Amino acid sequence: MRVGLRGMVRRVWAPRGVKVRQRLQLEYKWRYLTLAVDVRAGRVWWTWTETMQGQDLLAAVGALPCYTDFAAIVWDQAPGHQMVAGYEVGLELVEQPAYAPELNPVERVIEELRRAVEGKVYASLDEKVAAVETELRKFDADPERVRSLTNWEWINKALDSLPQPIAA
C-alpha cells in the first residue's frame, strides 16, 4: 500500500442539499507499507520501505518477523510484485489471477486501512504513517476481525493442498 500526502477524496454522508467540502493535500511524498496477514490466526505484521523496487520489496518481505513461521505466500500478479514472484523466497507461492484484488486477503485489510486514514489532511508523512500504524495495531489486537476479513474457504483449501514438510 502506498501511503502518501497526495490526498484522496472519500465518499461521505451529508444531508440532502448540503454541499460537502473536503480539504485535499497535494504533496508528493510517500512510503510503502508491506503487510503480511496470517488468515487463520488473524495476525498482521508490517514493515515500511521507501520504494517499490523488487529488491526493496524482497528485503521487506524477508524482514517481516513472521516470515520464518509461514508455509506459503498468497501473491497477486500486480506489476510491482512480479519481480519478487520471480525470486526464490523459500516459501510456497499461491498465485492469484491477474486483476483480481478482491481475492487477496491483504487487500481487504488495506481497504479498511484506507477507510480509516484517507480523506484527512496530515501535517507530515510521519503523522500519516503513525495513523496507519495505530489502525494496524487495532487489527493485530482483534484477530476475529482480521479473520472475518481474510479467512475464506478458497484460501483455506489452497493452504491445505500445499505439500506438507517432511518430518525428520
Secondary structure, 3 states (H helix, E strand, C coil): CEEEEECCCCCCCCCCCCCCCCCCCEEEEEEEEEEEEECCCCEEEEEEECCCCHHHHHHHHHHCCCHHHCCEEEECCCHHHHHHHCCCCCCEEEECCCCCHHHCHHHHHHHHHHHHHCCCCCCCHHHHHHHHHHHHHHHHHCHHHHHHHHCCHHHHHHHHCCCCCCCC
